[in-house]
């Protein structure tokens, strides 16, 4: 499902991918080394210091927006995937589909509820006897048998 991205979204994706690479780290490190080597040439002047301070400030300022754009997109995608899982599960509460829109007090109440459930199973000695693992295995078998009948 290929969709047309706007130019900023495309740029944000590319910059985020590149900035998280070892090449970007190497480039940034190289720039610092070049700046340090230039120190004696410019007699460690205020201008020499201003160049690195201004450069890093501008890059940091712009990167905040680019990275935030990518994080917002990733967060929405993760929420949609989780919503699909909740909606597809017979046992899951559909009220949790829009949990990110609840106020913090309601989220804290839900968190306390799920902590209580978790603590009930905390003392199980065998981690392989989990409700979710058992249910996942049942779901896989159910999907396999559905595929065979289609």
N, C-alpha and C positions, 0 to 999 in steps of 0.2 A: 504494500500500500504506500506508494511513493507520493508524497505531497510536496507541493512547491513551498519552499521556505522563503521567508523574506530575507533581505540581504543582511540585516543585523543578526538574525538567528543563525544564518549560515556562517557569518563571520565569528560569532560567539562560539559556535561549535568547533570551528577550526582552531581558533585561538586557544580555547580551553584544552583541546586535545594536544596542541603543540606545547603549550606552557607547562603541561604536566609531563613532558617527555624529558629524557636524559639529554637530548639535544638542546633544549631550552636552558637546562641547568648549566650545561657546558658553555653555551653562548653567554649567559649571564656571568658566569665565573670568568670567562675570557674578557668580557668588558671590564670587569673589576681589575683584572691583571693589567690590561692596557691603561686603565685610569691610574693605577699605582705606578706603572712605569713612567707615565707622563708627569708624575709628581715632581721629580728633580728638574725636568725640563722647564716646568712652569714655576719652579721654586716654591712649591707647595703653597701657592697664592690663594687668596680668597676666591678668585675666579675658578681655579682648579677644583676647589671644594664645592663651589656653587654648581659646577657642571654635574657632578655625581648626585648631589642633593636634589637638584631640579629634575634630572633625568629619572631618578628612582621615584620621586614624588609623583610625577606625571604618569609613569607606567603603573604605579600602584593605584592611583586614582582611577585610571581607565580600566584596569583589571578588575576592580571591585564590581563594576557594572557588567562586564563580560561574564565573570564567574557567577554573579548573582542570576543573570539570565539563564545560564546553563543549569544552575541548581534549581531554579524555579521549574524549568522544563522537566528535569529529572524527577523532581518531587511530584509533579502532576502525573507523570507516567507511572511512578511507583504507586501513587494513590489509586490510579485507575486499575492497575493490576490487582491491588489488594481488594478494591471494590468488586472486581470480577470474581475473585475467589470467594468473597463473602456472599455475593449474589448467587453463585453456583452451588454453594454448600447448603444442603437442606437443614443442617443443624445450626448454622451461623445466624446470628441476629442481623437482619437487614438494617436495623437502626444504627449499626456501626458503619454503614457505608459513608455517611457524611460526618463522621466523628471529628474530623479536622475543623468543622464549622461550629462545634460546640464551644461553650465558654470553658475557661480553665477549671472552674469548680466542678462542672459536670465530668470533665475528663479525669480530674483527680478522683472523683467518686468511682468511675469505671476502673481506674487503675487500682484502687484499693480492693475492689471486687475481684479483679483478676489476680492480684497478689494473694488474696485469700485462697482462691482456687489453686494457685501454684504451690502455696505452702502445704496444702493437703497432700500433694504428691511429692513433696521435697524429700521425704524420708524413704521413698521407694528405693530398694537396693539395686534393682535392675532397671537401668534407664531404657532398656529395650521394650519394657512393658508399658508403653505410653499409650494413652487413648488416641492421640493424634497419629502415631505410627500405625496402630492397629486399624484406625479408620482410613488412613492413606492406602494401606494394603488392600482393604476392602474396596475402596474406590477404584484402584488400579484394576483389580479383578473385574469389577463391574464394567469398566470401560472396555476391557478386553472382550468380555462376553458380548457387549453391545456391538463392537466392531465385527465380531464373527457373525452376528445375526443380520448385519446390514448387507 
